[in-house]
Amino acid sequence: MEIPVLILVIANVAMYVVVGISGGQWFDVPGVVLLHWGANLGLLTIGHDWWRLVTSMFLHGGLVHLTVNMISLLFLGRVTHH
């Protein structure tokens, strides 16, 4: 496993844990909690919160969402390296 991919996986899982602790839900994170942590919402992003384009990449709506995305990242990260 490549180091940059591993760092991204760790960062995503860590952020999921932080959001889960703050929102108190693990399987279906409420949208308002995701917005608080930087989810991308067009009106906010276009208005003045351009940073949401970056922070939204580390947010996941639930455990299944996180798991599928991290498995995909692991496979695609390995393929794109070669």
PDB file of N, CA, C and O in Angstrom, chain B, residues numbered from 101:
ATOM      1  N   MET B 101       0.848  -1.176   0.000  1.00  0.00           N
ATOM      2  CA  MET B 101       0.000   0.000   0.000  1.00  0.00           C
ATOM      3  C   MET B 101       0.893   1.239   0.000  1.00  0.00           C
ATOM      4  O   MET B 101       1.876   1.315   0.737  1.00  0.00           O
ATOM      5  N   GLU B 102       0.536   2.188  -0.828  1.00  0.00           N
ATOM      6  CA  GLU B 102       1.300   3.417  -0.945  1.00  0.00           C
ATOM      7  C   GLU B 102       1.004   4.361   0.228  1.00  0.00           C
ATOM      8  O   GLU B 102      -0.123   4.423   0.719  1.00  0.00           O
ATOM      9  N   ILE B 103       2.014   5.078   0.657  1.00  0.00           N
ATOM     10  CA  ILE B 103       1.909   5.971   1.806  1.00  0.00           C
ATOM     11  C   ILE B 103       0.841   7.063   1.612  1.00  0.00           C
ATOM     12  O   ILE B 103       0.048   7.284   2.527  1.00  0.00           O
ATOM     13  N   PRO B 104       0.788   7.756   0.460  1.00  0.00           N
ATOM     14  CA  PRO B 104      -0.251   8.794   0.312  1.00  0.00           C
ATOM     15  C   PRO B 104      -1.674   8.239   0.429  1.00  0.00           C
ATOM     16  O   PRO B 104      -2.555   8.884   0.997  1.00  0.00           O
ATOM     17  N   VAL B 105      -1.885   7.047  -0.110  1.00  0.00           N
ATOM     18  CA  VAL B 105      -3.216   6.426  -0.016  1.00  0.00           C
ATOM     19  C   VAL B 105      -3.524   6.095   1.436  1.00  0.00           C
ATOM     20  O   VAL B 105      -4.633   6.342   1.908  1.00  0.00           O
ATOM     21  N   LEU B 106      -2.563   5.544   2.137  1.00  0.00           N
ATOM     22  CA  LEU B 106      -2.747   5.213   3.546  1.00  0.00           C
ATOM     23  C   LEU B 106      -3.044   6.472   4.369  1.00  0.00           C
ATOM     24  O   LEU B 106      -3.887   6.440   5.265  1.00  0.00           O
ATOM     25  N   ILE B 107      -2.368   7.556   4.075  1.00  0.00           N
ATOM     26  CA  ILE B 107      -2.611   8.817   4.784  1.00  0.00           C
ATOM     27  C   ILE B 107      -4.034   9.305   4.533  1.00  0.00           C
ATOM     28  O   ILE B 107      -4.706   9.757   5.460  1.00  0.00           O
ATOM     29  N   LEU B 108      -4.498   9.217   3.283  1.00  0.00           N
ATOM     30  CA  LEU B 108      -5.867   9.630   2.969  1.00  0.00           C
ATOM     31  C   LEU B 108      -6.900   8.762   3.684  1.00  0.00           C
ATOM     32  O   LEU B 108      -7.901   9.272   4.186  1.00  0.00           O
ATOM     33  N   VAL B 109      -6.660   7.463   3.729  1.00  0.00           N
ATOM     34  CA  VAL B 109      -7.587   6.562   4.430  1.00  0.00           C
ATOM     35  C   VAL B 109      -7.621   6.900   5.915  1.00  0.00           C
ATOM     36  O   VAL B 109      -8.698   6.984   6.505  1.00  0.00           O
ATOM     37  N   ILE B 110      -6.476   7.090   6.513  1.00  0.00           N
ATOM     38  CA  ILE B 110      -6.409   7.430   7.941  1.00  0.00           C
ATOM     39  C   ILE B 110      -7.112   8.765   8.200  1.00  0.00           C
ATOM     40  O   ILE B 110      -7.859   8.888   9.170  1.00  0.00           O
ATOM     41  N   ALA B 111      -6.881   9.758   7.347  1.00  0.00           N
ATOM     42  CA  ALA B 111      -7.515  11.068   7.519  1.00  0.00           C
ATOM     43  C   ALA B 111      -9.032  10.960   7.417  1.00  0.00           C
ATOM     44  O   ALA B 111      -9.750  11.587   8.196  1.00  0.00           O
ATOM     45  N   ASN B 112      -9.531  10.165   6.460  1.00  0.00           N
ATOM     46  CA  ASN B 112     -10.975   9.996   6.298  1.00  0.00           C
ATOM     47  C   ASN B 112     -11.592   9.287   7.490  1.00  0.00           C
ATOM     48  O   ASN B 112     -12.645   9.696   7.981  1.00  0.00           O
ATOM     49  N   VAL B 113     -10.948   8.231   7.957  1.00  0.00           N
ATOM     50  CA  VAL B 113     -11.478   7.481   9.108  1.00  0.00           C
ATOM     51  C   VAL B 113     -11.431   8.356  10.362  1.00  0.00           C
ATOM     52  O   VAL B 113     -12.374   8.358  11.153  1.00  0.00           O
ATOM     53  N   ALA B 114     -10.350   9.091  10.541  1.00  0.00           N
ATOM     54  CA  ALA B 114     -10.244   9.974  11.709  1.00  0.00           C
ATOM     55  C   ALA B 114     -11.333  11.039  11.689  1.00  0.00           C
ATOM     56  O   ALA B 114     -11.945  11.326  12.719  1.00  0.00           O
ATOM     57  N   MET B 115     -11.574  11.618  10.530  1.00  0.00           N
ATOM     58  CA  MET B 115     -12.619  12.635  10.433  1.00  0.00           C
ATOM     59  C   MET B 115     -13.987  12.032  10.693  1.00  0.00           C
ATOM     60  O   MET B 115     -14.834  12.664  11.324  1.00  0.00           O
ATOM     61  N   TYR B 116     -14.211  10.808  10.211  1.00  0.00           N
ATOM     62  CA  TYR B 116     -15.481  10.129  10.456  1.00  0.00           C
ATOM     63  C   TYR B 116     -15.704   9.922  11.955  1.00  0.00           C
ATOM     64  O   TYR B 116     -16.816  10.105  12.451  1.00  0.00           O
ATOM     65  N   VAL B 117     -14.659   9.545  12.665  1.00  0.00           N
ATOM     66  CA  VAL B 117     -14.759   9.339  14.114  1.00  0.00           C
ATOM     67  C   VAL B 117     -15.069  10.667  14.813  1.00  0.00           C
ATOM     68  O   VAL B 117     -15.918  10.716  15.704  1.00  0.00           O
ATOM     69  N   VAL B 118     -14.395  11.726  14.417  1.00  0.00           N
ATOM     70  CA  VAL B 118     -14.644  13.045  15.019  1.00  0.00           C
ATOM     71  C   VAL B 118     -16.088  13.483  14.780  1.00  0.00           C
ATOM     72  O   VAL B 118     -16.765  13.940  15.701  1.00  0.00           O
ATOM     73  N   VAL B 119     -16.552  13.343  13.542  1.00  0.00           N
ATOM     74  CA  VAL B 119     -17.931  13.729  13.211  1.00  0.00           C
ATOM     75  C   VAL B 119     -18.921  12.829  13.943  1.00  0.00           C
ATOM     76  O   VAL B 119     -19.941  13.305  14.441  1.00  0.00           O
ATOM     77  N   GLY B 120     -18.627  11.543  14.012  1.00  0.00           N
ATOM     78  CA  GLY B 120     -19.508  10.607  14.710  1.00  0.00           C
ATOM     79  C   GLY B 120     -19.642  10.931  16.184  1.00  0.00           C
ATOM     80  O   GLY B 120     -20.733  10.858  16.750  1.00  0.00           O
ATOM     81  N   ILE B 121     -18.546  11.285  16.794  1.00  0.00           N
ATOM     82  CA  ILE B 121     -18.576  11.652  18.209  1.00  0.00           C
ATOM     83  C   ILE B 121     -19.378  12.938  18.413  1.00  0.00           C
ATOM     84  O   ILE B 121     -20.142  13.051  19.371  1.00  0.00           O
ATOM     85  N   SER B 122     -19.205  13.896  17.520  1.00  0.00           N
ATOM     86  CA  SER B 122     -19.904  15.170  17.687  1.00  0.00           C
ATOM     87  C   SER B 122     -21.394  15.065  17.373  1.00  0.00           C
ATOM     88  O   SER B 122     -22.205  15.777  17.965  1.00  0.00           O
ATOM     89  N   GLY B 123     -21.760  14.171  16.436  1.00  0.00           N
ATOM     90  CA  GLY B 123     -23.162  14.044  16.043  1.00  0.00           C
ATOM     91  C   GLY B 123     -23.886  12.921  16.747  1.00  0.00           C
ATOM     92  O   GLY B 123     -25.114  12.854  16.720  1.00  0.00           O
ATOM     93  N   GLY B 124     -23.132  12.039  17.380  1.00  0.00           N
ATOM     94  CA  GLY B 124     -23.742  10.961  18.136  1.00  0.00           C
ATOM     95  C   GLY B 124     -24.370   9.856  17.304  1.00  0.00           C
ATOM     96  O   GLY B 124     -25.050   8.989  17.852  1.00  0.00           O
ATOM     97  N   GLN B 125     -24.157   9.866  15.990  1.00  0.00           N
ATOM     98  CA  GLN B 125     -24.708   8.809  15.142  1.00  0.00           C
ATOM     99  C   GLN B 125     -23.613   8.299  14.219  1.00  0.00           C
ATOM    100  O   GLN B 125     -22.779   9.065  13.735  1.00  0.00           O
ATOM    101  N   TRP B 126     -23.630   6.985  13.982  1.00  0.00           N
ATOM    102  CA  TRP B 126     -22.571   6.379  13.179  1.00  0.00           C
ATOM    103  C   TRP B 126     -23.063   5.857  11.831  1.00  0.00           C
ATOM    104  O   TRP B 126     -22.305   5.852  10.861  1.00  0.00           O
ATOM    105  N   PHE B 127     -24.301   5.423  11.758  1.00  0.00           N
ATOM    106  CA  PHE B 127     -24.781   4.789  10.528  1.00  0.00           C
ATOM    107  C   PHE B 127     -25.489   5.756   9.596  1.00  0.00           C
ATOM    108  O   PHE B 127     -25.580   5.494   8.397  1.00  0.00           O
ATOM    109  N   ASP B 128     -25.984   6.851  10.109  1.00  0.00           N
ATOM    110  CA  ASP B 128     -26.670   7.846   9.299  1.00  0.00           C
ATOM    111  C   ASP B 128     -26.415   9.220   9.919  1.00  0.00           C
ATOM    112  O   ASP B 128     -27.174   9.684  10.770  1.00  0.00           O
ATOM    113  N   VAL B 129     -25.343   9.851   9.479  1.00  0.00           N
ATOM    114  CA  VAL B 129     -24.955  11.137  10.044  1.00  0.00           C
ATOM    115  C   VAL B 129     -25.914  12.210   9.532  1.00  0.00           C
ATOM    116  O   VAL B 129     -26.094  12.345   8.322  1.00  0.00           O
ATOM    117  N   PRO B 130     -26.528  12.967  10.426  1.00  0.00           N
ATOM    118  CA  PRO B 130     -27.469  14.014   9.995  1.00  0.00           C
ATOM    119  C   PRO B 130     -26.792  15.076   9.121  1.00  0.00           C
ATOM    120  O   PRO B 130     -25.639  15.441   9.348  1.00  0.00           O
ATOM    121  N   GLY B 131     -27.526  15.558   8.126  1.00  0.00           N
ATOM    122  CA  GLY B 131     -26.996  16.565   7.226  1.00  0.00           C
ATOM    123  C   GLY B 131     -26.532  17.825   7.921  1.00  0.00           C
ATOM    124  O   GLY B 131     -25.546  18.440   7.515  1.00  0.00           O
ATOM    125  N   VAL B 132     -27.240  18.212   8.968  1.00  0.00           N
ATOM    126  CA  VAL B 132     -26.861  19.429   9.687  1.00  0.00           C
ATOM    127  C   VAL B 132     -25.485  19.272  10.337  1.00  0.00           C
ATOM    128  O   VAL B 132     -24.730  20.239  10.434  1.00  0.00           O
ATOM    129  N   VAL B 133     -25.159  18.063  10.779  1.00  0.00           N
ATOM    130  CA  VAL B 133     -23.839  17.804  11.366  1.00  0.00           C
ATOM    131  C   VAL B 133     -22.775  17.874  10.272  1.00  0.00           C
ATOM    132  O   VAL B 133     -21.708  18.456  10.466  1.00  0.00           O
ATOM    133  N   LEU B 134     -23.081  17.271   9.118  1.00  0.00           N
ATOM    134  CA  LEU B 134     -22.127  17.324   8.013  1.00  0.00           C
ATOM    135  C   LEU B 134     -21.898  18.760   7.552  1.00  0.00           C
ATOM    136  O   LEU B 134     -20.767  19.136   7.245  1.00  0.00           O
ATOM    137  N   LEU B 135     -22.951  19.561   7.502  1.00  0.00           N
ATOM    138  CA  LEU B 135     -22.803  20.973   7.130  1.00  0.00           C
ATOM    139  C   LEU B 135     -21.923  21.719   8.128  1.00  0.00           C
ATOM    140  O   LEU B 135     -21.097  22.551   7.754  1.00  0.00           O
ATOM    141  N   HIS B 136     -22.119  21.404   9.385  1.00  0.00           N
ATOM    142  CA  HIS B 136     -21.300  22.036  10.425  1.00  0.00           C
ATOM    143  C   HIS B 136     -19.810  21.755  10.200  1.00  0.00           C
ATOM    144  O   HIS B 136     -18.969  22.627  10.419  1.00  0.00           O
ATOM    145  N   TRP B 137     -19.494  20.545   9.765  1.00  0.00           N
ATOM    146  CA  TRP B 137     -18.105  20.139   9.579  1.00  0.00           C
ATOM    147  C   TRP B 137     -17.558  20.466   8.199  1.00  0.00           C
ATOM    148  O   TRP B 137     -16.386  20.203   7.932  1.00  0.00           O
ATOM    149  N   GLY B 138     -18.379  21.036   7.307  1.00  0.00           N
ATOM    150  CA  GLY B 138     -17.850  21.498   6.026  1.00  0.00           C
ATOM    151  C   GLY B 138     -18.368  20.791   4.795  1.00  0.00           C
ATOM    152  O   GLY B 138     -17.698  20.787   3.763  1.00  0.00           O
ATOM    153  N   ALA B 139     -19.544  20.194   4.876  1.00  0.00           N
ATOM    154  CA  ALA B 139     -20.127  19.568   3.686  1.00  0.00           C
ATOM    155  C   ALA B 139     -20.374  20.619   2.615  1.00  0.00           C
ATOM    156  O   ALA B 139     -20.544  21.801   2.912  1.00  0.00           O
ATOM    157  N   ASN B 140     -20.391  20.172   1.370  1.00  0.00           N
ATOM    158  CA  ASN B 140     -20.562  21.087   0.251  1.00  0.00           C
ATOM    159  C   ASN B 140     -22.044  21.355   0.011  1.00  0.00           C
ATOM    160  O   ASN B 140     -22.805  20.447  -0.323  1.00  0.00           O
ATOM    161  N   LEU B 141     -22.434  22.591   0.183  1.00  0.00           N
ATOM    162  CA  LEU B 141     -23.789  23.042  -0.125  1.00  0.00           C
ATOM    163  C   LEU B 141     -23.637  24.231  -1.060  1.00  0.00           C
ATOM    164  O   LEU B 141     -23.048  25.247  -0.691  1.00  0.00           O
ATOM    165  N   GLY B 142     -24.169  24.104  -2.269  1.00  0.00           N
ATOM    166  CA  GLY B 142     -23.957  25.087  -3.320  1.00  0.00           C
ATOM    167  C   GLY B 142     -24.072  26.529  -2.892  1.00  0.00           C
ATOM    168  O   GLY B 142     -23.184  27.331  -3.180  1.00  0.00           O
ATOM    169  N   LEU B 143     -25.153  26.879  -2.208  1.00  0.00           N
ATOM    170  CA  LEU B 143     -25.357  28.272  -1.805  1.00  0.00           C
ATOM    171  C   LEU B 143     -24.246  28.777  -0.886  1.00  0.00           C
ATOM    172  O   LEU B 143     -23.819  29.927  -0.993  1.00  0.00           O
ATOM    173  N   LEU B 144     -23.791  27.931  -0.001  1.00  0.00           N
ATOM    174  CA  LEU B 144     -22.717  28.335   0.906  1.00  0.00           C
ATOM    175  C   LEU B 144     -21.373  28.379   0.188  1.00  0.00           C
ATOM    176  O   LEU B 144     -20.583  29.304   0.375  1.00  0.00           O
ATOM    177  N   THR B 145     -21.130  27.367  -0.634  1.00  0.00           N
ATOM    178  CA  THR B 145     -19.844  27.270  -1.323  1.00  0.00           C
ATOM    179  C   THR B 145     -19.655  28.412  -2.311  1.00  0.00           C
ATOM    180  O   THR B 145     -18.592  29.032  -2.344  1.00  0.00           O
ATOM    181  N   ILE B 146     -20.669  28.693  -3.109  1.00  0.00           N
ATOM    182  CA  ILE B 146     -20.581  29.780  -4.083  1.00  0.00           C
ATOM    183  C   ILE B 146     -20.514  31.126  -3.373  1.00  0.00           C
ATOM    184  O   ILE B 146     -19.802  32.033  -3.802  1.00  0.00           O
ATOM    185  N   GLY B 147     -21.267  31.243  -2.281  1.00  0.00           N
ATOM    186  CA  GLY B 147     -21.312  32.505  -1.556  1.00  0.00           C
ATOM    187  C   GLY B 147     -19.976  32.936  -1.000  1.00  0.00           C
ATOM    188  O   GLY B 147     -19.472  34.002  -1.357  1.00  0.00           O
ATOM    189  N   HIS B 148     -19.391  32.130  -0.132  1.00  0.00           N
ATOM    190  CA  HIS B 148     -18.143  32.538   0.491  1.00  0.00           C
ATOM    191  C   HIS B 148     -17.351  31.388   1.108  1.00  0.00           C
ATOM    192  O   HIS B 148     -16.197  31.579   1.492  1.00  0.00           O
ATOM    193  N   ASP B 149     -17.937  30.215   1.209  1.00  0.00           N
ATOM    194  CA  ASP B 149     -17.256  29.088   1.861  1.00  0.00           C
ATOM    195  C   ASP B 149     -16.600  28.162   0.838  1.00  0.00           C
ATOM    196  O   ASP B 149     -16.922  26.975   0.783  1.00  0.00           O
ATOM    197  N   TRP B 150     -15.687  28.693   0.032  1.00  0.00           N
ATOM    198  CA  TRP B 150     -15.023  27.905  -1.007  1.00  0.00           C
ATOM    199  C   TRP B 150     -14.272  26.710  -0.433  1.00  0.00           C
ATOM    200  O   TRP B 150     -14.081  25.708  -1.123  1.00  0.00           O
ATOM    201  N   TRP B 151     -13.849  26.806   0.811  1.00  0.00           N
ATOM    202  CA  TRP B 151     -13.095  25.743   1.468  1.00  0.00           C
ATOM    203  C   TRP B 151     -13.906  24.459   1.610  1.00  0.00           C
ATOM    204  O   TRP B 151     -13.334  23.394   1.844  1.00  0.00           O
ATOM    205  N   ARG B 152     -15.227  24.541   1.471  1.00  0.00           N
ATOM    206  CA  ARG B 152     -16.073  23.349   1.542  1.00  0.00           C
ATOM    207  C   ARG B 152     -15.771  22.359   0.420  1.00  0.00           C
ATOM    208  O   ARG B 152     -16.055  21.169   0.556  1.00  0.00           O
ATOM    209  N   LEU B 153     -15.203  22.832  -0.678  1.00  0.00           N
ATOM    210  CA  LEU B 153     -14.806  21.949  -1.768  1.00  0.00           C
ATOM    211  C   LEU B 153     -13.735  20.959  -1.312  1.00  0.00           C
ATOM    212  O   LEU B 153     -13.663  19.838  -1.817  1.00  0.00           O
ATOM    213  N   VAL B 154     -12.918  21.373  -0.370  1.00  0.00           N
ATOM    214  CA  VAL B 154     -11.860  20.499   0.157  1.00  0.00           C
ATOM    215  C   VAL B 154     -12.374  19.676   1.337  1.00  0.00           C
ATOM    216  O   VAL B 154     -12.190  18.459   1.370  1.00  0.00           O
ATOM    217  N   THR B 155     -13.011  20.323   2.296  1.00  0.00           N
ATOM    218  CA  THR B 155     -13.434  19.608   3.506  1.00  0.00           C
ATOM    219  C   THR B 155     -14.486  18.546   3.216  1.00  0.00           C
ATOM    220  O   THR B 155     -14.559  17.537   3.917  1.00  0.00           O
ATOM    221  N   SER B 156     -15.296  18.765   2.195  1.00  0.00           N
ATOM    222  CA  SER B 156     -16.346  17.789   1.891  1.00  0.00           C
ATOM    223  C   SER B 156     -15.771  16.447   1.427  1.00  0.00           C
ATOM    224  O   SER B 156     -16.449  15.423   1.507  1.00  0.00           O
ATOM    225  N   MET B 157     -14.534  16.448   0.947  1.00  0.00           N
ATOM    226  CA  MET B 157     -13.913  15.193   0.504  1.00  0.00           C
ATOM    227  C   MET B 157     -13.606  14.260   1.673  1.00  0.00           C
ATOM    228  O   MET B 157     -13.366  13.070   1.468  1.00  0.00           O
ATOM    229  N   PHE B 158     -13.610  14.782   2.880  1.00  0.00           N
ATOM    230  CA  PHE B 158     -13.284  13.977   4.052  1.00  0.00           C
ATOM    231  C   PHE B 158     -14.505  13.665   4.914  1.00  0.00           C
ATOM    232  O   PHE B 158     -14.362  13.144   6.020  1.00  0.00           O
ATOM    233  N   LEU B 159     -15.691  13.974   4.426  1.00  0.00           N
ATOM    234  CA  LEU B 159     -16.920  13.729   5.175  1.00  0.00           C
ATOM    235  C   LEU B 159     -17.709  12.600   4.544  1.00  0.00           C
ATOM    236  O   LEU B 159     -17.757  12.469   3.321  1.00  0.00           O
ATOM    237  N   HIS B 160     -18.328  11.785   5.384  1.00  0.00           N
ATOM    238  CA  HIS B 160     -19.118  10.648   4.919  1.00  0.00           C
ATOM    239  C   HIS B 160     -20.412  10.563   5.720  1.00  0.00           C
ATOM    240  O   HIS B 160     -20.432  10.803   6.927  1.00  0.00           O
ATOM    241  N   GLY B 161     -21.481  10.218   5.028  1.00  0.00           N
ATOM    242  CA  GLY B 161     -22.809  10.210   5.623  1.00  0.00           C
ATOM    243  C   GLY B 161     -23.130   9.012   6.489  1.00  0.00           C
ATOM    244  O   GLY B 161     -24.186   8.975   7.121  1.00  0.00           O
ATOM    245  N   GLY B 162     -22.255   8.043   6.531  1.00  0.00           N
ATOM    246  CA  GLY B 162     -22.495   6.866   7.355  1.00  0.00           C
ATOM    247  C   GLY B 162     -21.374   5.852   7.192  1.00  0.00           C
ATOM    248  O   GLY B 162     -20.451   6.044   6.400  1.00  0.00           O
ATOM    249  N   LEU B 163     -21.471   4.775   7.951  1.00  0.00           N
ATOM    250  CA  LEU B 163     -20.431   3.756   7.948  1.00  0.00           C
ATOM    251  C   LEU B 163     -20.316   3.052   6.598  1.00  0.00           C
ATOM    252  O   LEU B 163     -19.207   2.770   6.144  1.00  0.00           O
ATOM    253  N   VAL B 164     -21.429   2.768   5.959  1.00  0.00           N
ATOM    254  CA  VAL B 164     -21.395   2.104   4.646  1.00  0.00           C
ATOM    255  C   VAL B 164     -20.737   3.027   3.620  1.00  0.00           C
ATOM    256  O   VAL B 164     -19.906   2.588   2.826  1.00  0.00           O
ATOM    257  N   HIS B 165     -21.108   4.291   3.640  1.00  0.00           N
ATOM    258  CA  HIS B 165     -20.527   5.279   2.733  1.00  0.00           C
ATOM    259  C   HIS B 165     -19.011   5.333   2.909  1.00  0.00           C
ATOM    260  O   HIS B 165     -18.270   5.300   1.926  1.00  0.00           O
ATOM    261  N   LEU B 166     -18.552   5.415   4.143  1.00  0.00           N
ATOM    262  CA  LEU B 166     -17.123   5.457   4.426  1.00  0.00           C
ATOM    263  C   LEU B 166     -16.431   4.182   3.953  1.00  0.00           C
ATOM    264  O   LEU B 166     -15.383   4.247   3.311  1.00  0.00           O
ATOM    265  N   THR B 167     -17.005   3.031   4.263  1.00  0.00           N
ATOM    266  CA  THR B 167     -16.391   1.747   3.923  1.00  0.00           C
ATOM    267  C   THR B 167     -16.240   1.582   2.421  1.00  0.00           C
ATOM    268  O   THR B 167     -15.164   1.228   1.939  1.00  0.00           O
ATOM    269  N   VAL B 168     -17.309   1.837   1.679  1.00  0.00           N
ATOM    270  CA  VAL B 168     -17.253   1.692   0.220  1.00  0.00           C
ATOM    271  C   VAL B 168     -16.233   2.664  -0.380  1.00  0.00           C
ATOM    272  O   VAL B 168     -15.461   2.286  -1.261  1.00  0.00           O
ATOM    273  N   ASN B 169     -16.228   3.902   0.090  1.00  0.00           N
ATOM    274  CA  ASN B 169     -15.280   4.876  -0.443  1.00  0.00           C
ATOM    275  C   ASN B 169     -13.828   4.511  -0.121  1.00  0.00           C
ATOM    276  O   ASN B 169     -12.949   4.699  -0.962  1.00  0.00           O
ATOM    277  N   MET B 170     -13.567   3.997   1.069  1.00  0.00           N
ATOM    278  CA  MET B 170     -12.195   3.659   1.430  1.00  0.00           C
ATOM    279  C   MET B 170     -11.720   2.404   0.688  1.00  0.00           C
ATOM    280  O   MET B 170     -10.551   2.325   0.310  1.00  0.00           O
ATOM    281  N   ILE B 171     -12.583   1.448   0.477  1.00  0.00           N
ATOM    282  CA  ILE B 171     -12.218   0.273  -0.327  1.00  0.00           C
ATOM    283  C   ILE B 171     -11.910   0.718  -1.753  1.00  0.00           C
ATOM    284  O   ILE B 171     -10.931   0.271  -2.350  1.00  0.00           O
ATOM    285  N   SER B 172     -12.743   1.593  -2.290  1.00  0.00           N
ATOM    286  CA  SER B 172     -12.504   2.123  -3.641  1.00  0.00           C
ATOM    287  C   SER B 172     -11.183   2.882  -3.695  1.00  0.00           C
ATOM    288  O   SER B 172     -10.416   2.723  -4.644  1.00  0.00           O
ATOM    289  N   LEU B 173     -10.916   3.696  -2.695  1.00  0.00           N
ATOM    290  CA  LEU B 173      -9.672   4.446  -2.652  1.00  0.00           C
ATOM    291  C   LEU B 173      -8.468   3.511  -2.613  1.00  0.00           C
ATOM    292  O   LEU B 173      -7.471   3.754  -3.294  1.00  0.00           O
ATOM    293  N   LEU B 174      -8.555   2.452  -1.826  1.00  0.00           N
ATOM    294  CA  LEU B 174      -7.446   1.498  -1.751  1.00  0.00           C
ATOM    295  C   LEU B 174      -7.184   0.835  -3.102  1.00  0.00           C
ATOM    296  O   LEU B 174      -6.034   0.722  -3.525  1.00  0.00           O
ATOM    297  N   PHE B 175      -8.241   0.400  -3.776  1.00  0.00           N
ATOM    298  CA  PHE B 175      -8.074  -0.247  -5.078  1.00  0.00           C
ATOM    299  C   PHE B 175      -7.603   0.739  -6.142  1.00  0.00           C
ATOM    300  O   PHE B 175      -6.666   0.447  -6.885  1.00  0.00           O
ATOM    301  N   LEU B 176      -8.241   1.899  -6.220  1.00  0.00           N
ATOM    302  CA  LEU B 176      -7.860   2.883  -7.225  1.00  0.00           C
ATOM    303  C   LEU B 176      -6.474   3.475  -6.966  1.00  0.00           C
ATOM    304  O   LEU B 176      -5.734   3.775  -7.903  1.00  0.00           O
ATOM    305  N   GLY B 177      -6.137   3.637  -5.709  1.00  0.00           N
ATOM    306  CA  GLY B 177      -4.809   4.135  -5.371  1.00  0.00           C
ATOM    307  C   GLY B 177      -3.730   3.183  -5.817  1.00  0.00           C
ATOM    308  O   GLY B 177      -2.667   3.613  -6.264  1.00  0.00           O
ATOM    309  N   ARG B 178      -3.983   1.911  -5.703  1.00  0.00           N
ATOM    310  CA  ARG B 178      -3.013   0.902  -6.134  1.00  0.00           C
ATOM    311  C   ARG B 178      -2.905   0.879  -7.656  1.00  0.00           C
ATOM    312  O   ARG B 178      -1.807   0.753  -8.198  1.00  0.00           O
ATOM    313  N   VAL B 179      -4.034   0.999  -8.347  1.00  0.00           N
ATOM    314  CA  VAL B 179      -4.038   0.962  -9.809  1.00  0.00           C
ATOM    315  C   VAL B 179      -3.356   2.198 -10.396  1.00  0.00           C
ATOM    316  O   VAL B 179      -2.588   2.092 -11.352  1.00  0.00           O
ATOM    317  N   THR B 180      -3.638   3.358  -9.828  1.00  0.00           N
ATOM    318  CA  THR B 180      -3.096   4.591 -10.398  1.00  0.00           C
ATOM    319  C   THR B 180      -1.599   4.758 -10.133  1.00  0.00           C
ATOM    320  O   THR B 180      -0.942   5.559 -10.797  1.00  0.00           O
ATOM    321  N   HIS B 181      -1.070   4.031  -9.198  1.00  0.00           N
ATOM    322  CA  HIS B 181       0.351   4.120  -8.893  1.00  0.00           C
ATOM    323  C   HIS B 181       1.193   3.472  -9.979  1.00  0.00           C
ATOM    324  O   HIS B 181       2.321   3.898 -10.227  1.00  0.00           O
ATOM    325  N   HIS B 182       0.669   2.471 -10.611  1.00  0.00           N
ATOM    326  CA  HIS B 182       1.465   1.716 -11.604  1.00  0.00           C
ATOM    327  C   HIS B 182       1.239   2.187 -12.956  1.00  0.00           C
ATOM    328  O   HIS B 182       1.829   1.660 -13.899  1.00  0.00           O
TER     329      HIS B 182
END
